[in-house]
């Protein structure tokens, strides 16, 4: 039909206005016919495809289950054996300073002095990190915190199995409310399968000593085993006669049965830490102060020297005015005793 219309249009010459209008109308009818023909052809093709698909319809669907363990973006583990190679008796937080992105500072070689402790991991400070020991929350590690204790107080370093540092946001599985910048998880060693007796001694300058003693029962039958350990350490300050002393006892019992593992752990720890006051500068200095000492050592046990140190005259019994706020104390120490225990079955 379209070819016949084209032939008719070609045979008629538009010699008049009426002829010209007739030609335009017939060309419009031709385009409409062509569009209608294409639409009908498309419907026919679609109908044939639908019929073919329906005839060959086969259920090929299947269930796919994907499982994955939830982990943080970066996790580094240091074993207890590696930490003890750095220094016998090294605290867990001191041990991880060897890892990338970790800055740890304290005033004693073992990393036990919490008052002078400073820990930064990838820009996050002590109170922005999470801490656990065998899954037990240890608080935010702020000095004198009320909601926990440090890993070294909870567990003797010789009994550490491993320390896991997870940088970035800590895992939701870490029992901590302060793991914004990461988590430090300390895990204790299980009792040995064989009976064992472990004795370690460390000595150093300034009357430094550390004694560690541990006894493992070995397998006592029916999957039962246990150990008990004790630690005593002592170190004198280098510029005054003050001693950092500590005693700690750990007890752990494990029953490894057919249906699960029962763990009972107990810790007792007592420590004395004499600490010098920090030097004062700027607005904390008095107007008459001209002396800026590097340290502020205690005067103990020189009692007579301490009496002579005090001011006489118009201000009797007060520190020397020329020292401002940088005067020395006679003696002081932070003393703390902690008890931690847990029972776990998994």
Phi and psi in degrees as a GROMACS rama.xvg file:
@    title "Ramachandran Plot"
@    xaxis  label "Phi"
@    yaxis  label "Psi"
@TYPE xy
-66.2893  -37.9608  UNK-2
-67.1542  -38.5987  UNK-3
-64.8007  -40.8016  UNK-4
-65.002  -40.3628  UNK-5
-62.5454  -39.3341  UNK-6
-66.2891  -39.5512  UNK-7
-65.9501  -39.8854  UNK-8
-65.6388  -37.1145  UNK-9
-69.214  -31.326  UNK-10
-78.229  -21.4912  UNK-11
-99.7682  127.734  UNK-12
-95.0483  137.253  UNK-13
-77.8714  72.4432  UNK-14
-85.8832  -6.46574  UNK-15
-141.29  169.666  UNK-16
-62.9601  -39.7808  UNK-17
-64.1098  -39.5789  UNK-18
-65.3807  -39.0738  UNK-19
-64.841  -44.4188  UNK-20
-63.7247  -37.9486  UNK-21
-64.561  -37.2475  UNK-22
-67.3351  -42.8764  UNK-23
-62.4672  -42.3044  UNK-24
-63.5664  -41.6813  UNK-25
-68.7647  -35.3  UNK-26
-64.7858  -38.9751  UNK-27
-62.9172  -40.339  UNK-28
-65.0114  -35.1021  UNK-29
-63.2042  -45.5885  UNK-30
-63.116  -39.2862  UNK-31
-64.2639  -39.1961  UNK-32
-65.7726  -41.5949  UNK-33
-62.3508  -44.0448  UNK-34
-62.8778  -41.1051  UNK-35
-64.6387  -39.1632  UNK-36
-63.3669  -42.7806  UNK-37
-65.3324  -39.9829  UNK-38
-64.4559  -43.4641  UNK-39
-63.0573  -38.7723  UNK-40
-64.9647  -39.8687  UNK-41
-64.1622  -40.8626  UNK-42
-64.8159  -37.2954  UNK-43
-64.495  -42.2211  UNK-44
-64.9198  -44.4045  UNK-45
-62.3617  -41.7689  UNK-46
-63.3447  -40.2271  UNK-47
-64.9426  -39.5485  UNK-48
-65.5436  -42.7742  UNK-49
-63.0182  -42.3115  UNK-50
-64.155  -39.394  UNK-51
-66.2131  -41.7008  UNK-52
-65.2958  -39.1388  UNK-53
-65.6736  -36.5446  UNK-54
-72.1411  -28.4003  UNK-55
-103.983  17.4046  UNK-56
-68.984  119.132  UNK-57
-131.184  134.821  UNK-58
-77.0492  101.903  UNK-59
-104.42  8.68512  UNK-60
-72.6964  150.214  UNK-61
-149.192  159.893  UNK-62
-93.0063  128.006  UNK-63
-118.546  123.386  UNK-64
-113.994  125.036  UNK-65
-115.309  124.614  UNK-66
-121.681  147.415  UNK-67
-152.367  146.8  UNK-68
-79.0689  134.262  UNK-69
-78.0243  119.711  UNK-70
-134.176  162.304  UNK-71
-81.1752  172.839  UNK-72
-68.9591  -32.1484  UNK-73
-141.019  124.493  UNK-74
-140.025  125.775  UNK-75
-124.725  139.047  UNK-76
-118.981  134.069  UNK-77
-121.656  128.494  UNK-78
-80.1663  160.34  UNK-79
-63.3121  -34.0312  UNK-80
-63.524  -41.7126  UNK-81
-63.5022  -41.2919  UNK-82
-63.7586  -40.8827  UNK-83
-69.1512  -24.3045  UNK-84
-70.3317  -29.2313  UNK-85
-67.6478  -49.9817  UNK-86
-163.908  125.747  UNK-87
-59.0817  130.408  UNK-88
86.8936  8.95421  UNK-89
-65.5679  132.261  UNK-90
-66.7576  150.508  UNK-91
-56.8334  -40.4718  UNK-92
-69.0912  -32.3051  UNK-93
-69.7873  -33.6654  UNK-94
-66.6709  -35.8876  UNK-95
-78.5483  -2.15237  UNK-96
-67.1632  -14.6735  UNK-97
-78.3873  -9.0236  UNK-98
-85.8853  154.135  UNK-99
-61.8504  138.141  UNK-100
81.8063  6.7935  UNK-101
-110.435  129.399  UNK-102
-124.813  118.286  UNK-103
-130.626  130.639  UNK-104
-134.543  138.629  UNK-105
-155.549  171.642  UNK-106
-90.9526  -6.72902  UNK-107
-122.103  155.415  UNK-108
-66.785  -24.2482  UNK-109
-85.6776  -17.4926  UNK-110
81.8317  27.5754  UNK-111
-95.8626  -20.7766  UNK-112
-76.8958  107.554  UNK-113
-82.3358  -25.4095  UNK-114
-66.4831  -33.0406  UNK-115
-103.793  19.1164  UNK-116
-83.0273  141.18  UNK-117
-140.585  122.917  UNK-118
-131.178  126.213  UNK-119
-133.244  128.091  UNK-120
-125.184  109.629  UNK-121
51.4394  41.5419  UNK-122
90.7488  -9.46448  UNK-123
-97.0075  135.172  UNK-124
-91.8829  -179.638  UNK-125
-53.6891  -45.6238  UNK-126
-76.6865  -3.22606  UNK-127
-105.533  12.1302  UNK-128
-117.754  155.355  UNK-129
-102.308  146.718  UNK-130
-136.307  133.8  UNK-131
-140.792  159.971  UNK-132
-133.872  112.71  UNK-133
54.6354  34.3178  UNK-134
85.4711  -5.24932  UNK-135
-85.5422  126.257  UNK-136
-65.1252  138.221  UNK-137
-112.902  9.83566  UNK-138
84.5867  -169.585  UNK-139
-96.2555  3.86941  UNK-140
68.1278  12.9015  UNK-141
-65.599  141.932  UNK-142
-61.8292  129.615  UNK-143
72.2875  25.0862  UNK-144
-65.6971  154.243  UNK-145
-98.9776  -7.92716  UNK-146
-114.885  24.5497  UNK-147
164.093  -164.255  UNK-148
-152.546  166.009  UNK-149
-73.7749  157.243  UNK-150
-58.4517  -35.438  UNK-151
-69.8888  -27.0844  UNK-152
-77.1498  -31.2252  UNK-153
-80.2292  -25.6295  UNK-154
-152.917  130.177  UNK-155
-62.7975  137.387  UNK-156
-62.1236  -29.6602  UNK-157
-67.8944  -17.8319  UNK-158
-96.2402  8.46429  UNK-159
-80.0697  127.872  UNK-160
-82.7703  -47.0962  UNK-161
-164.08  160.844  UNK-162
-126.399  125.902  UNK-163
-109.091  123.898  UNK-164
-106.959  117.76  UNK-165
-110.197  105.621  UNK-166
-84.1879  163.898  UNK-167
79.329  -170.994  UNK-168
-61.5687  129.027  UNK-169
-66.7142  158.086  UNK-170
-64.8708  150.226  UNK-171
-66.0477  -19.0735  UNK-172
-79.0752  -8.20677  UNK-173
-81.4239  126.337  UNK-174
-78.0084  76.3187  UNK-175
-153.825  147.014  UNK-176
-104.344  6.65957  UNK-177
-126.846  25.2511  UNK-178
-92.152  42.8401  UNK-179
-63.9762  -42.3844  UNK-180
-99.3136  5.67211  UNK-181
137.237  -177.799  UNK-182
-141.336  144.687  UNK-183
-119.964  109.912  UNK-184
-108.865  120.875  UNK-185
-105.328  136.059  UNK-186
-124.268  136.201  UNK-187
-87.9287  153.787  UNK-188
-73.0846  144.513  UNK-189
-81.9904  159.989  UNK-190
-59.088  148.331  UNK-191
-70.7731  152.716  UNK-192
-74.9833  -24.4705  UNK-193
-110.878  149.723  UNK-194
-60.8144  134.524  UNK-195
-149.481  150.171  UNK-196
-129.312  121.981  UNK-197
-122.098  123.079  UNK-198
-129.591  128.166  UNK-199
-134.093  139.884  UNK-200
-131.014  136.764  UNK-201
-129.44  133.627  UNK-202
-129.682  150.824  UNK-203
-157.427  -173.65  UNK-204
-70.3537  166.782  UNK-205
56.0648  41.5061  UNK-206
57.8294  35.497  UNK-207
-79.1267  132.975  UNK-208
-152.646  149.872  UNK-209
-145.125  126.011  UNK-210
-118.627  130.223  UNK-211
-127.159  132.515  UNK-212
-136.088  130.462  UNK-213
-141.656  138.304  UNK-214
-124.383  124.544  UNK-215
-104.942  132.086  UNK-216
-75.4701  -22.9875  UNK-217
75.4099  -172.459  UNK-218
-71.0315  115.563  UNK-219
-92.7383  6.03628  UNK-220
99.1571  149.536  UNK-221
59.3158  27.5127  UNK-222
76.8373  17.8071  UNK-223
-98.5975  136.503  UNK-224
-155.597  159.169  UNK-225
-159.193  165.786  UNK-226
-149.214  159.831  UNK-227
-137.022  137.668  UNK-228
-137.002  156.266  UNK-229
-140.107  143.854  UNK-230
-131.516  138.328  UNK-231
-134.304  126.975  UNK-232
-133.058  152.605  UNK-233
-151.866  136.762  UNK-234
-152.403  132.266  UNK-235
-89.8656  145.778  UNK-236
-66.307  150.745  UNK-237
-78.4508  -18.5852  UNK-238
-120.831  4.02793  UNK-239
-159.219  169.6  UNK-240
-90.1797  58.7761  UNK-241
-115.742  141.719  UNK-242
-118.972  133.711  UNK-243
-93.0347  114.026  UNK-244
-124.826  150.952  UNK-245
-157  148.568  UNK-246
-132.991  141.844  UNK-247
-149.167  141.104  UNK-248
-129.907  131.421  UNK-249
-120.402  137.659  UNK-250
-132.76  132.66  UNK-251
-139.49  132.642  UNK-252
-124.32  135.691  UNK-253
-130.962  129.56  UNK-254
-116.039  110.442  UNK-255
-102.061  94.1545  UNK-256
-99.287  -177.007  UNK-257
-71.2002  -26.721  UNK-258
-105.366  -5.47317  UNK-259
166.839  -178.814  UNK-260
-121.058  123.246  UNK-261
-103.975  128.208  UNK-262
-126.265  131.149  UNK-263
-124.682  126.485  UNK-264
-132.276  143.043  UNK-265
-141.364  143.026  UNK-266
-138.153  135.341  UNK-267
-129.703  135.532  UNK-268
-149.537  137.701  UNK-269
-137.727  132.329  UNK-270
-141.517  145.422  UNK-271
-121.321  126.615  UNK-272
-129.665  101.535  UNK-273
-77.4085  130.482  UNK-274
-131.101  133.97  UNK-275
-76.2345  151.239  UNK-276
-74.1132  150.803  UNK-277
-73.2398  156.736  UNK-278
-70.3706  144.184  UNK-279
-104.815  138.626  UNK-280
-137.218  169.671  UNK-281
63.715  -127.088  UNK-282
-66.6334  -19.3838  UNK-283
-82.786  -9.24601  UNK-284
-84.6714  150.84  UNK-285
-82.093  160.937  UNK-286
-63.5614  -27.6798  UNK-287
-93.5112  0.9181  UNK-288
-73.3169  129.783  UNK-289
-126.193  1.27349  UNK-290
-113.964  123.521  UNK-291
-120.893  86.6805  UNK-292
-72.1868  151.825  UNK-293
-72.9355  -36.1719  UNK-294
-131.349  168.608  UNK-295
-129.944  71.7874  UNK-296
-68.6051  150.991  UNK-297
-70.1112  155.881  UNK-298
-92.8658  -12.2571  UNK-299
-62.4272  137.059  UNK-300
-101.928  19.6452  UNK-301
-79.9479  84.5442  UNK-302
-66.6234  -44.6985  UNK-303
-63.9765  -38.3635  UNK-304
-65.3475  -33.932  UNK-305
-67.6571  -38.0542  UNK-306
-65.529  -40.2635  UNK-307
-69.558  -24.3573  UNK-308
-69.5746  -29.979  UNK-309
-72.7992  155.125  UNK-310
-76.7141  142.095  UNK-311
-113.997  171.29  UNK-312
95.3561  -126.403  UNK-313
-70.6579  -26.7297  UNK-314
-125.397  67.6693  UNK-315
-68.0143  140.874  UNK-316
81.6405  9.57376  UNK-317
-109.722  157.595  UNK-318
-62.9797  158.617  UNK-319
-56.8838  131.298  UNK-320
-63.0398  -36.4438  UNK-321
-63.8104  -19.3967  UNK-322
-86.3183  -10.9261  UNK-323
59.0809  -130.621  UNK-324
-87.0531  1.02199  UNK-325
-95.0254  36.8577  UNK-326
-81.2952  159.712  UNK-327
-92.2563  143.932  UNK-328
-87.7628  162.421  UNK-329
-76.7857  -48.3459  UNK-330
-170.909  147.575  UNK-331
-166.884  156.625  UNK-332
-159.652  144.652  UNK-333
-89.1993  125.918  UNK-334
-123.073  133.644  UNK-335
-149.905  142.431  UNK-336
-128.461  131.867  UNK-337
-129.23  147.336  UNK-338
-132.142  129.849  UNK-339
-135.982  134.088  UNK-340
-147.736  151.383  UNK-341
-151.421  156.633  UNK-342
-126.168  128.334  UNK-343
-134.378  137.84  UNK-344
-132.602  125.204  UNK-345
